Amino acid sequence: MATLKAVIADPNGTVRVTDIENDLGAFQAVVGGYIQGVFGDEATIYVDEDGLMRRLPFNPVATLFAQRMGHLGKQLFGTALILGPDDGKGSDTPVRPTVVEYLTKEN
């Protein structure tokens, strides 16, 4: 199976770049449950769809990035998997280098 370059953002602020199998099960393993997508022109952010109900910790990095993509007021919880935008046919794409740079830059 093919792999995709991805960013994983943990609620504690840790951000790491990784390769992940392009597979629903692999995505679910990262976020810890069924996935919910937050879609934008720059990226797709996957989180646990029950993150709020399960009282997972607030994820400031993923939340700020989702808001930067235009999802104002959106709050994300738990570990986030960040990939590239949809390819227009419903398939995931690798995270863009500009997104990696934005998420991993030192503040």
Secondary structure, 3 states (H helix, E strand, C coil): CCEEEEEEECCCCCEEEEEEECCHHHHHHHHCCCEEEEECCCCEEEEECCCCCCCCCECHHHHHHHHHCCCCCCCCECCEEEECCCCCCCCCCCCCHHHHHHHHCCC
